[in-house]
């Protein structure tokens, strides 16, 4: 007596499952359509005799079309969310150097060809990349890992202490759910 066809086996709860979808295509490219102006440049850690080296930024990269005027490091504790932020003038250029982080970008720009679109990027020191977020896009992240995450930012404008170009809407506020259609 042969084994039954596995597709014919009755499985309790099967109707509650959803099909998985891959985040990348067979060439390794991201499947999501990027929000207008958002760019992601993967970086490959290159092993050497003492560890690895991964490029964070390079003058000739198309993604760095504005000068680097400041570099700062933000840390986020495990399980914590830093969202939602928006800059009116400055472009953020983020690079996760430690931890596993889900970075989400939402296009709320009226008149944008991608208005209403949402992108999620899962990046870490094992899957690094430079994420460029232009002005007027909601963005934030959650540390999905078990240790503190480290995110380097190289904004296109220097931080102005008297009048920061930083608008925030707390992730857990009732307004956030009405504006950004994403929850971790």
MIDOSE-1310 file (N, C-alpha, C; in nm, 2 decimals, decimal comma, always signed):
residues 184
xxxx	+0,08/-0,12/+0,00/+0,00/+0,00/+0,00/+0,09/+0,12/+0,00; +0,07/+0,21/-0,10/+0,15/+0,33/-0,11/+0,11/+0,44/-0,02; +0,20/+0,54/+0,00/+0,17/+0,66/+0,08/+0,07/+0,74/+0,00; -0,03/+0,81/+0,07/-0,12/+0,90/+0,00/-0,05/+1,02/-0,05
xxxx	-0,11/+1,08/-0,15/-0,06/+1,21/-0,21/-0,07/+1,31/-0,09; +0,04/+1,38/-0,06/+0,05/+1,47/+0,05/-0,05/+1,58/+0,04; -0,09/+1,62/-0,09/-0,19/+1,73/-0,11/-0,33/+1,68/-0,08; -0,35/+1,55/-0,06/-0,48/+1,50/-0,03/-0,50/+1,47/+0,11
xxxx	-0,40/+1,48/+0,20/-0,41/+1,45/+0,34/-0,49/+1,56/+0,40; -0,59/+1,52/+0,49/-0,67/+1,62/+0,56/-0,58/+1,68/+0,67; -0,58/+1,81/+0,68/-0,50/+1,87/+0,79/-0,59/+1,97/+0,87; -0,61/+1,95/+0,99/-0,69/+2,03/+1,08/-0,64/+2,18/+1,08
xxxx	-0,72/+2,27/+1,05/-0,68/+2,41/+1,05/-0,62/+2,46/+0,93; -0,61/+2,38/+0,82/-0,54/+2,42/+0,70/-0,61/+2,54/+0,63; -0,74/+2,56/+0,65/-0,80/+2,67/+0,59/-0,77/+2,81/+0,66; -0,70/+2,80/+0,77/-0,66/+2,92/+0,84/-0,52/+2,97/+0,80
xxxx	-0,45/+2,88/+0,73/-0,31/+2,92/+0,69/-0,32/+3,01/+0,57; -0,21/+3,09/+0,56/-0,20/+3,18/+0,44/-0,07/+3,14/+0,37; -0,06/+3,15/+0,24/+0,06/+3,12/+0,16/+0,16/+3,23/+0,19; +0,29/+3,18/+0,21/+0,40/+3,27/+0,23/+0,44/+3,33/+0,09
xxxx	+0,49/+3,45/+0,10/+0,55/+3,51/-0,02/+0,69/+3,55/+0,01; +0,77/+3,54/-0,09/+0,92/+3,57/-0,07/+0,94/+3,72/-0,09; +1,03/+3,77/+0,00/+1,06/+3,92/-0,01/+1,15/+3,95/-0,12; +1,21/+3,85/-0,18/+1,31/+3,87/-0,29/+1,27/+3,78/-0,41
xxxx	+1,31/+3,82/-0,53/+1,29/+3,74/-0,65/+1,41/+3,64/-0,66; +1,41/+3,56/-0,77/+1,51/+3,46/-0,79/+1,65/+3,51/-0,81; +1,66/+3,64/-0,84/+1,79/+3,71/-0,86/+1,83/+3,78/-0,74; +1,76/+3,77/-0,63/+1,79/+3,84/-0,50/+1,74/+3,98/-0,49
xxxx	+1,67/+4,03/-0,59/+1,62/+4,17/-0,58/+1,49/+4,17/-0,50; +1,47/+4,29/-0,43/+1,35/+4,31/-0,35/+1,23/+4,31/-0,44; +1,12/+4,24/-0,40/+1,00/+4,23/-0,47/+0,91/+4,36/-0,46; +0,92/+4,43/-0,35/+0,84/+4,55/-0,34/+0,87/+4,66/-0,43
xxxx	+0,77/+4,73/-0,47/+0,80/+4,85/-0,55/+0,83/+4,97/-0,46; +0,95/+5,03/-0,48/+0,99/+5,13/-0,39/+0,90/+5,26/-0,40; +0,88/+5,32/-0,28/+0,81/+5,45/-0,28/+0,90/+5,55/-0,36; +0,83/+5,64/-0,43/+0,90/+5,74/-0,51/+1,01/+5,82/-0,42
xxxx	+1,13/+5,81/-0,46/+1,24/+5,87/-0,39/+1,31/+5,79/-0,30; +1,25/+5,68/-0,25/+1,32/+5,59/-0,16/+1,42/+5,50/-0,23; +1,53/+5,48/-0,18/+1,63/+5,39/-0,24/+1,69/+5,30/-0,13; +1,72/+5,17/-0,17/+1,79/+5,08/-0,08/+1,90/+5,02/-0,16
xxxx	+2,02/+5,03/-0,11/+2,14/+4,98/-0,17/+2,20/+4,87/-0,08; +2,18/+4,74/-0,11/+2,24/+4,64/-0,03/+2,39/+4,65/-0,02; +2,44/+4,61/+0,09/+2,59/+4,61/+0,11/+2,62/+4,47/+0,15; +2,73/+4,42/+0,09/+2,77/+4,28/+0,12/+2,89/+4,28/+0,22
xxxx	+2,87/+4,21/+0,33/+2,99/+4,20/+0,42/+3,09/+4,11/+0,35; +3,21/+4,16/+0,34/+3,32/+4,08/+0,27/+3,41/+4,02/+0,38; +3,42/+3,89/+0,39/+3,51/+3,83/+0,49/+3,66/+3,86/+0,46; +3,74/+3,88/+0,56/+3,88/+3,88/+0,55/+3,94/+3,81/+0,67
xxxx	+4,07/+3,80/+0,68/+4,13/+3,72/+0,78/+4,10/+3,76/+0,93; +4,05/+3,89/+0,95/+4,02/+3,93/+1,08/+3,88/+3,95/+1,11; +3,79/+3,93/+1,02/+3,65/+3,95/+1,03/+3,58/+3,98/+0,90; +3,50/+4,09/+0,90/+3,44/+4,13/+0,77/+3,44/+4,28/+0,76
xxxx	+3,42/+4,32/+0,63/+3,42/+4,47/+0,60/+3,29/+4,49/+0,52; +3,21/+4,59/+0,55/+3,09/+4,62/+0,47/+3,09/+4,77/+0,45; +3,08/+4,81/+0,32/+3,07/+4,96/+0,29/+2,94/+5,02/+0,34; +2,95/+5,13/+0,40/+2,83/+5,20/+0,45/+2,79/+5,31/+0,35
xxxx	+2,89/+5,39/+0,30/+2,86/+5,50/+0,21/+2,99/+5,52/+0,13; +2,96/+5,56/+0,00/+3,07/+5,58/-0,09/+3,04/+5,70/-0,18; +3,13/+5,79/-0,20/+3,10/+5,91/-0,28/+3,04/+5,89/-0,42; +3,08/+5,78/-0,48/+3,03/+5,76/-0,62/+2,89/+5,70/-0,63
xxxx	+2,83/+5,66/-0,52/+2,70/+5,59/-0,52/+2,59/+5,69/-0,56; +2,50/+5,65/-0,65/+2,39/+5,73/-0,69/+2,30/+5,77/-0,58; +2,29/+5,68/-0,48/+2,20/+5,70/-0,36/+2,25/+5,82/-0,28; +2,37/+5,85/-0,29/+2,43/+5,96/-0,21/+2,45/+6,09/-0,30
xxxx	+2,34/+6,14/-0,35/+2,34/+6,25/-0,44/+2,35/+6,39/-0,36; +2,35/+6,38/-0,23/+2,37/+6,50/-0,15/+2,49/+6,48/-0,05; +2,56/+6,59/-0,01/+2,67/+6,56/+0,07/+2,63/+6,51/+0,21; +2,73/+6,44/+0,27/+2,71/+6,39/+0,41/+2,76/+6,51/+0,50
xxxx	+2,67/+6,56/+0,58/+2,71/+6,68/+0,66/+2,71/+6,64/+0,81; +2,66/+6,53/+0,84/+2,65/+6,49/+0,98/+2,63/+6,34/+0,99; +2,69/+6,27/+1,09/+2,67/+6,13/+1,11/+2,64/+6,11/+1,25; +2,53/+6,04/+1,28/+2,50/+6,01/+1,42/+2,45/+5,87/+1,44
xxxx	+2,45/+5,82/+1,56/+2,42/+5,68/+1,59/+2,30/+5,69/+1,69; +2,19/+5,61/+1,65/+2,08/+5,59/+1,74/+2,07/+5,45/+1,78; +2,05/+5,43/+1,91/+2,03/+5,29/+1,95/+1,88/+5,27/+1,99; +1,84/+5,15/+1,98/+1,70/+5,11/+2,02/+1,70/+4,98/+2,09
xxxx	+1,64/+4,98/+2,21/+1,64/+4,86/+2,29/+1,55/+4,75/+2,22; +1,58/+4,62/+2,26/+1,51/+4,51/+2,20/+1,36/+4,52/+2,22; +1,29/+4,50/+2,11/+1,14/+4,51/+2,11/+1,08/+4,64/+2,11; +1,16/+4,75/+2,11/+1,11/+4,88/+2,11/+1,08/+4,94/+1,97
xxxx	+0,99/+5,03/+1,96/+0,95/+5,10/+1,84/+0,99/+5,24/+1,84; +1,05/+5,29/+1,74/+1,08/+5,44/+1,72/+1,00/+5,48/+1,59; +0,88/+5,53/+1,61/+0,80/+5,57/+1,50/+0,69/+5,67/+1,55; +0,63/+5,74/+1,47/+0,65/+5,78/+1,33/+0,72/+5,92/+1,33
xxxx	+0,82/+5,93/+1,24/+0,89/+6,05/+1,23/+0,88/+6,10/+1,08; +0,90/+6,23/+1,06/+0,89/+6,29/+0,93/+0,98/+6,42/+0,93; +1,06/+6,44/+0,83/+1,14/+6,56/+0,81/+1,08/+6,63/+0,69; +1,07/+6,76/+0,70/+1,02/+6,85/+0,59/+1,13/+6,88/+0,49
xxxx	+1,26/+6,89/+0,53/+1,36/+6,93/+0,44/+1,48/+6,82/+0,43; +1,50/+6,75/+0,53/+1,62/+6,66/+0,53/+1,59/+6,52/+0,48; +1,69/+6,46/+0,42/+1,68/+6,32/+0,37/+1,76/+6,24/+0,48; +1,70/+6,13/+0,52/+1,77/+6,04/+0,61/+1,83/+5,93/+0,53
xxxx	+1,95/+5,89/+0,57/+2,03/+5,78/+0,51/+2,07/+5,68/+0,62; +1,99/+5,58/+0,63/+2,01/+5,49/+0,75/+2,08/+5,36/+0,71; +2,16/+5,31/+0,81/+2,24/+5,19/+0,79/+2,24/+5,12/+0,93; +2,19/+5,00/+0,94/+2,19/+4,93/+1,06/+2,32/+4,86/+1,08
xxxx	+2,39/+4,88/+1,18/+2,52/+4,82/+1,20/+2,52/+4,71/+1,31; +2,41/+4,70/+1,39/+2,39/+4,60/+1,48/+2,25/+4,57/+1,51; +2,21/+4,45/+1,52/+2,07/+4,41/+1,55/+1,99/+4,38/+1,42; +1,87/+4,34/+1,44/+1,77/+4,31/+1,34/+1,66/+4,41/+1,35
xxxx	+1,64/+4,49/+1,25/+1,55/+4,61/+1,25/+1,46/+4,60/+1,13; +1,33/+4,62/+1,16/+1,23/+4,64/+1,06/+1,21/+4,79/+1,04; +1,25/+4,85/+0,93/+1,23/+4,99/+0,90/+1,11/+5,00/+0,80; +1,01/+5,09/+0,84/+0,89/+5,10/+0,75/+0,89/+5,25/+0,71
xxxx	+0,85/+5,27/+0,58/+0,84/+5,40/+0,52/+0,70/+5,40/+0,46; +0,62/+5,51/+0,49/+0,49/+5,53/+0,43/+0,48/+5,67/+0,36; +0,42/+5,66/+0,24/+0,41/+5,78/+0,16/+0,27/+5,84/+0,18; +0,27/+5,95/+0,25/+0,15/+6,03/+0,27/+0,15/+6,16/+0,19
xxxx	+0,24/+6,17/+0,09/+0,25/+6,29/+0,02/+0,14/+6,30/-0,09; +0,05/+6,40/-0,07/-0,06/+6,42/-0,17/+0,01/+6,45/-0,30; -0,03/+6,39/-0,41/+0,02/+6,42/-0,54/+0,14/+6,33/-0,58; +0,19/+6,25/-0,49/+0,30/+6,16/-0,51/+0,26/+6,05/-0,60
xxxx	+0,34/+6,00/-0,69/+0,30/+5,88/-0,77/+0,28/+5,76/-0,69; +0,33/+5,76/-0,57/+0,32/+5,64/-0,48/+0,24/+5,67/-0,35; +0,16/+5,77/-0,35/+0,09/+5,81/-0,23/+0,01/+5,69/-0,18; +0,01/+5,66/-0,05/-0,06/+5,55/+0,01/+0,03/+5,42/+0,01
xxxx	+0,15/+5,43/-0,05/+0,23/+5,31/-0,06/+0,31/+5,29/+0,07; +0,35/+5,17/+0,10/+0,42/+5,14/+0,22/+0,53/+5,04/+0,19; +0,65/+5,07/+0,24/+0,77/+4,98/+0,22/+0,82/+4,93/+0,35; +0,86/+4,81/+0,36/+0,92/+4,76/+0,48/+1,06/+4,70/+0,44
xxxx	+1,16/+4,73/+0,52/+1,29/+4,68/+0,50/+1,34/+4,61/+0,62; +1,38/+4,49/+0,62/+1,44/+4,42/+0,73/+1,59/+4,41/+0,71; +1,66/+4,48/+0,80/+1,80/+4,49/+0,78/+1,87/+4,46/+0,91; +2,00/+4,41/+0,89/+2,08/+4,38/+1,01/+2,22/+4,38/+0,97
xxxx	+2,31/+4,34/+1,06/+2,45/+4,34/+1,03/+2,48/+4,22/+0,93; +2,39/+4,12/+0,93/+2,41/+4,01/+0,83/+2,34/+4,04/+0,70; +2,25/+4,13/+0,70/+2,18/+4,17/+0,58/+2,18/+4,33/+0,57; +2,30/+4,38/+0,55/+2,31/+4,53/+0,56/+2,27/+4,60/+0,43
xxxx	+2,24/+4,73/+0,45/+2,22/+4,81/+0,33/+2,19/+4,95/+0,37; +2,21/+5,04/+0,27/+2,19/+5,18/+0,30/+2,04/+5,21/+0,25; +1,96/+5,27/+0,34/+1,82/+5,30/+0,31/+1,81/+5,46/+0,31; +1,77/+5,51/+0,19/+1,76/+5,65/+0,17/+1,61/+5,69/+0,18
xxxx	+1,58/+5,78/+0,27/+1,44/+5,82/+0,29/+1,43/+5,98/+0,27; +1,37/+6,02/+0,16/+1,36/+6,16/+0,13/+1,26/+6,23/+0,22; +1,26/+6,37/+0,22/+1,17/+6,44/+0,30/+1,02/+6,41/+0,28; +0,94/+6,44/+0,39/+0,80/+6,43/+0,38/+0,74/+6,28/+0,37
xxxx	+0,82/+6,19/+0,42/+0,77/+6,05/+0,43/+0,77/+6,01/+0,57; +0,67/+5,95/+0,62/+0,66/+5,89/+0,75/+0,76/+5,77/+0,76; +0,83/+5,76/+0,86/+0,92/+5,64/+0,88/+0,95/+5,61/+1,02; +0,98/+5,49/+1,05/+1,01/+5,45/+1,18/+1,06/+5,30/+1,18
xxxx	+1,10/+5,25/+1,29/+1,15/+5,12/+1,30/+1,12/+5,05/+1,43; +1,13/+4,92/+1,42/+1,12/+4,83/+1,54/+1,24/+4,74/+1,55; +1,30/+4,73/+1,67/+1,41/+4,64/+1,69/+1,34/+4,50/+1,71; +1,36/+4,41/+1,61/+1,31/+4,28/+1,62/+1,40/+4,18/+1,69
xxxx	+1,52/+4,22/+1,72/+1,61/+4,14/+1,78/+1,60/+4,13/+1,93; +1,70/+4,06/+1,99/+1,70/+4,04/+2,14/+1,80/+4,12/+2,21; +1,88/+4,20/+2,13/+1,98/+4,29/+2,19/+1,95/+4,43/+2,13; +2,02/+4,53/+2,19/+2,01/+4,66/+2,15/+2,06/+4,68/+2,00
xxxx	+1,98/+4,75/+1,92/+2,01/+4,77/+1,78/+2,08/+4,91/+1,77; +2,17/+4,92/+1,67/+2,25/+5,04/+1,64/+2,22/+5,08/+1,50; +2,17/+5,20/+1,48/+2,14/+5,25/+1,35/+2,22/+5,38/+1,32; +2,30/+5,38/+1,22/+2,37/+5,50/+1,18/+2,28/+5,58/+1,08
xxxx	+2,28/+5,72/+1,10/+2,21/+5,81/+1,01/+2,31/+5,91/+0,96; +2,30/+5,94/+0,83/+2,38/+6,04/+0,77/+2,29/+6,14/+0,70; +2,22/+6,22/+0,77/+2,12/+6,31/+0,71/+2,18/+6,41/+0,62; +2,09/+6,46/+0,53/+2,14/+6,56/+0,43/+2,15/+6,70/+0,49
xxxx	+2,10/+6,72/+0,60/+2,11/+6,85/+0,67/+2,15/+6,83/+0,81; +2,23/+6,93/+0,86/+2,28/+6,93/+1,00/+2,16/+6,95/+1,09; +2,16/+6,89/+1,20/+2,06/+6,91/+1,30/+2,06/+7,05/+1,36; +1,95/+7,12/+1,36/+1,94/+7,25/+1,41/+1,88/+7,25/+1,55
xxxx	+1,95/+7,28/+1,65/+1,90/+7,26/+1,79/+1,79/+7,35/+1,82; +1,79/+7,47/+1,77/+1,68/+7,57/+1,80/+1,55/+7,54/+1,72; +1,56/+7,49/+1,60/+1,44/+7,45/+1,52/+1,47/+7,32/+1,44; +1,46/+7,21/+1,52/+1,49/+7,08/+1,45/+1,39/+7,05/+1,34
xxxx	+1,44/+6,99/+1,23/+1,35/+6,95/+1,12/+1,31/+6,81/+1,15; +1,23/+6,79/+1,26/+1,19/+6,66/+1,30/+1,05/+6,67/+1,36; +0,96/+6,61/+1,30/+0,82/+6,60/+1,34/+0,79/+6,45/+1,38; +0,72/+6,44/+1,50/+0,70/+6,30/+1,55/+0,55/+6,28/+1,58
xxxx	+0,50/+6,16/+1,56/+0,37/+6,12/+1,59/+0,39/+5,98/+1,66; +0,36/+5,98/+1,79/+0,39/+5,85/+1,86/+0,32/+5,73/+1,80; +0,40/+5,63/+1,78/+0,35/+5,50/+1,72/+0,22/+5,45/+1,78; +0,21/+5,46/+1,91/+0,10/+5,40/+1,98/-0,02/+5,50/+2,00
xxxx	-0,01/+5,62/+1,94/-0,12/+5,71/+1,95/-0,24/+5,68/+1,86; -0,36/+5,72/+1,90/-0,48/+5,69/+1,82/-0,46/+5,75/+1,68; -0,40/+5,86/+1,67/-0,38/+5,93/+1,54/-0,29/+5,85/+1,44; -0,19/+5,78/+1,50/-0,10/+5,71/+1,42/-0,17/+5,60/+1,33
xxxx	-0,26/+5,53/+1,40/-0,34/+5,43/+1,33/-0,43/+5,48/+1,21; -0,47/+5,61/+1,23/-0,55/+5,67/+1,12/-0,46/+5,72/+1,01; -0,33/+5,75/+1,03/-0,25/+5,81/+0,93/-0,16/+5,70/+0,86; -0,09/+5,62/+0,94/+0,00/+5,52/+0,88/-0,06/+5,38/+0,89
xxxx	-0,09/+5,31/+0,78/-0,16/+5,18/+0,79/-0,06/+5,07/+0,81; +0,01/+5,07/+0,93/+0,10/+4,96/+0,96/+0,11/+4,95/+1,11; +0,12/+4,82/+1,15/+0,14/+4,79/+1,29/+0,24/+4,67/+1,30; +0,34/+4,69/+1,39/+0,43/+4,58/+1,41/+0,36/+4,48/+1,50
